[in-house]
């Protein structure tokens, strides 16, 4: 059964929202909605294809597998004992994660015994709501960030865009901290890059992705479908005319409870706890990307992913998308955000997105950012003309669907 995706509230003309913001928001909503419909179609096709593939594999390898079982039973018994022991140890680590995390946070931030116990209780609650092993993995991520954060450059490295005729200086002039809250880019993003690939059918919406490298940190990648952002002559189905909704959404993923470099252990847990509470109890701001997978799709998704706790996986995915879209609304569609977001959602933005710059003026930054992109895009396009890369012959059209992974 295909899930239903909410298009989000319509922005009526009677509301005090500038026309250009209204139009850009409408375009972003339509792209997201189209992408989610395509995702649903792709998901159903994957499910059917994988089901057939499983049957073929069973027929092909069933007898061989049975023979191996009979001939190697002794070896398998030995290996199974080792596996069971490793599984028990892993299970203990997962079960003890709230206690271990609280103790680690206390040692790093000099928490009192009362604060440590309060944090442990929060983590126990989160452990029951999130997919199995989630608290343990958050702790591991925090440890990795602690190791490499001293090596993060003051400003992110921009690379690879010369392949599509875009000079990194022009992109750096707009992907600049002065247009965003402190810590949104500088000291948090290690690299912004372009890769000459389509990334994979059904996995990249408008060709952008937030990623994490355990060696260097947070990386934003742009892929082939993103070409149309920089070149008006290259038409892409569902492609945006503006860089910002795409870039801000991905940058926001890197400023969540898992990836934000400047957060302490205790702050990560508190942030996630407050985000969960706001999402489940006070959510009003809505776009199709938040409703990427409906509960009706849970059984099918489990069959495809072979996950037992798929419902929690889906809910966590929606939580991540909601935070990214909440930040996108606040920064890129400030009037829409003010009209649609709940007071609790606005408070979450003030507390965590603006943590390092409480007096950040999003209206002023939005207007300056829009003007800077307009100027930069004109400059980029003039250079593309001079390089002979302004037409379809210079840049091939991508035929891949524009579905976002994150």
Protein Blocks (a to p, Z undefined) as FASTA:
>chain_A
ZZdddebjaddfkbccdfklmmmmmmmmmmmmmmmmmmmmmmmmmmmmmmmmmmmmmmmm
mmmmmmmmmmmmmmmmmmmmmmmmmmmmmmmmmmmmmmmmmmmmmmmnopafklmmmmmm
mmmmmmmmmcehklmmmmmmmmmmmmmmmmpcfbdcdehjlmnopafklmmmmmcfklpc
ehklnopambdcddddehighiagghiacdddfknopaddddfklmmmmmmklccehiaf
bfklmmmmmmmmmmcfklmmklcfklmmmmmmmmmmmmmmmcfbdcfklmmpcfklmmmm
mmmnopaklmmmmmmmmmmmmmmmmmmmmmmmmmlmmmmpcfklmmmmmmmmmmmomkbc
fklmmmmmmmmmmmmmmmmmmmmmmnopabfklpccdfbdcddfZZ
